[in-house]
Structures are given as C-alpha cells and as structure tokens.
Amino acid sequence: MSKEKKAPGSGRMWRAAVPAEQRAQITSLVNGAEEQLIQLRGAQTGSSADVAQHLLRLLSYSAALLEKALQHTVVAAVNAGVPPQDVAQWAKLPPGPLADALKAYQGAGDG
C-alpha cells in the first residue's frame, strides 16, 4: 500500500477501474501488433524491393495497432482517475497530443 501511496495515479486497481470490454480491446490491439511483428522474424524471400515493401507494410500496420492501443489505454487511465498530466508523462505525450488522443478515441464512439 505504501507503494501505491507514493506512486502517482488513481490508486485504483486496473481491473476494478477499467471495464472488461475496454481491457479486451486494448489486449486485442496489442496482440494484433505482436502477431504482425512476429511475422517479421520469418524468412523473407524475393527481391530486395519486395521484401522491403512487405516489411514496411507490416511495421506500419503494427505501429498503427500500437498507436490505437495507446489511445485506448490513455482514455482508460484518465477515465479511471489518473491525472492527465501523469498519463501524458507515462505515455511520453505532450498535452496537445494527449488531448488529440482523447478526442480521437471519444469521437470514434469509444470504440
């Protein structure tokens, strides 16, 4: 308990503060990115241009999934009572991009 008191944040447990559906969405996004990145380890054959194009597409798609997971996590943390300035610091987002992430997620109808 002393660690929770010293650490910034809401002091609430993630499972109690974040709805199961939202946790599942975040997990799904991270798992999707992980699957895409695992494919990068496979043997790549073909011309350099074809392989590079394939790798860049996988990396871009993985990055988009991780960005969406970041947005969902930011919103979940703020909704759970973590001060936005703490969330911004942890996510390494300046206040402007944090506000953009919150608006993008909320503007998409929470999904």
C-alpha positions as CSV (number, residue, x, y, z in Angstrom):
1,M,0.0,0.0,0.0
2,S,2.8,2.4,0.6
3,K,4.0,1.9,-3.0
4,E,0.5,2.9,-4.2
5,K,0.5,6.0,-2.0
6,K,3.9,7.1,-3.3
7,A,3.2,6.3,-7.0
8,P,1.2,8.9,-8.9
9,G,-2.2,7.8,-10.2
10,S,-5.6,6.9,-9.0
11,G,-4.5,4.2,-6.6
12,R,-7.3,2.0,-8.0
13,M,-6.7,-1.4,-9.5
14,W,-6.8,-1.6,-13.3
15,R,-9.3,-4.4,-13.3
16,A,-11.7,-2.5,-11.0
17,A,-11.3,0.8,-12.8
18,V,-11.4,-0.2,-16.5
19,P,-14.4,-2.0,-17.9
20,A,-13.7,-5.6,-19.2
21,E,-14.7,-4.7,-22.8
22,Q,-12.1,-1.8,-22.8
23,R,-9.4,-4.1,-21.4
24,A,-10.2,-6.7,-24.0
25,Q,-9.9,-4.1,-26.8
26,I,-6.5,-3.0,-25.6
27,T,-5.3,-6.6,-25.3
28,S,-6.6,-7.4,-28.8
29,L,-4.8,-4.4,-30.3
30,V,-1.5,-5.3,-28.6
31,N,-1.9,-9.0,-29.6
32,G,-2.6,-8.0,-33.2
33,A,0.5,-5.9,-33.3
34,E,2.5,-8.7,-31.7
35,E,1.3,-11.2,-34.4
36,Q,2.3,-8.8,-37.1
37,L,5.8,-8.2,-35.6
38,I,6.3,-12.0,-35.2
39,Q,5.8,-12.3,-39.0
40,L,8.8,-10.1,-39.4
41,R,11.1,-12.8,-37.9
42,G,10.1,-15.2,-40.7
43,A,12.4,-15.9,-43.6
44,Q,12.0,-13.2,-46.2
45,T,12.5,-14.2,-49.8
46,G,12.2,-12.3,-53.0
47,S,13.7,-9.1,-54.4
48,S,15.0,-6.5,-52.0
49,A,12.3,-4.1,-53.0
50,D,9.5,-6.7,-52.5
51,V,10.9,-7.8,-49.1
52,A,11.4,-4.2,-48.0
53,Q,7.8,-3.3,-49.1
54,H,6.4,-6.2,-47.2
55,L,8.4,-5.4,-44.1
56,L,7.4,-1.8,-44.2
57,R,3.7,-2.6,-44.6
58,L,3.9,-5.0,-41.6
59,L,5.7,-2.4,-39.5
60,S,3.3,0.3,-40.5
61,Y,0.3,-1.8,-39.6
62,S,1.8,-2.8,-36.3
63,A,2.6,0.8,-35.4
64,A,-1.0,1.8,-36.2
65,L,-2.3,-1.0,-33.9
66,L,0.0,0.1,-31.1
67,E,-1.0,3.7,-31.6
68,K,-4.6,2.7,-31.2
69,A,-3.8,0.6,-28.1
70,L,-2.0,3.7,-26.7
71,Q,-5.1,5.8,-27.3
72,H,-7.4,3.3,-25.7
73,T,-5.0,3.0,-22.7
74,V,-4.8,6.7,-22.3
75,V,-8.5,7.1,-22.2
76,A,-8.9,4.1,-19.8
77,A,-6.3,5.6,-17.4
78,V,-7.9,9.1,-17.5
79,N,-11.4,7.6,-17.0
80,A,-10.0,5.5,-14.1
81,G,-9.0,8.7,-12.4
82,V,-5.3,9.0,-13.2
83,P,-4.5,12.7,-13.7
84,P,-4.0,13.6,-17.4
85,Q,-0.5,15.1,-16.7
86,D,0.6,11.7,-15.3
87,V,-0.8,9.9,-18.3
88,A,0.9,12.3,-20.6
89,Q,4.2,11.8,-18.9
90,W,3.9,8.0,-18.8
91,A,2.9,7.8,-22.5
92,K,5.5,10.4,-23.4
93,L,2.9,12.6,-24.9
94,P,2.9,16.4,-24.6
95,P,-0.5,17.8,-23.5
96,G,-1.6,18.6,-27.1
97,P,-1.2,15.1,-28.5
98,L,-2.7,13.7,-25.3
99,A,-5.8,15.9,-25.9
100,D,-5.8,14.7,-29.5
101,A,-5.7,11.1,-28.4
102,L,-8.6,11.6,-26.0
103,K,-10.7,13.4,-28.7
104,A,-9.9,10.8,-31.4
105,Y,-10.9,7.9,-29.1
106,Q,-14.0,9.6,-27.8
107,G,-15.0,10.9,-31.2
108,A,-14.9,7.4,-32.5
109,G,-17.7,6.4,-30.2
110,D,-15.5,4.7,-27.6
111,G,-14.5,2.0,-30.0
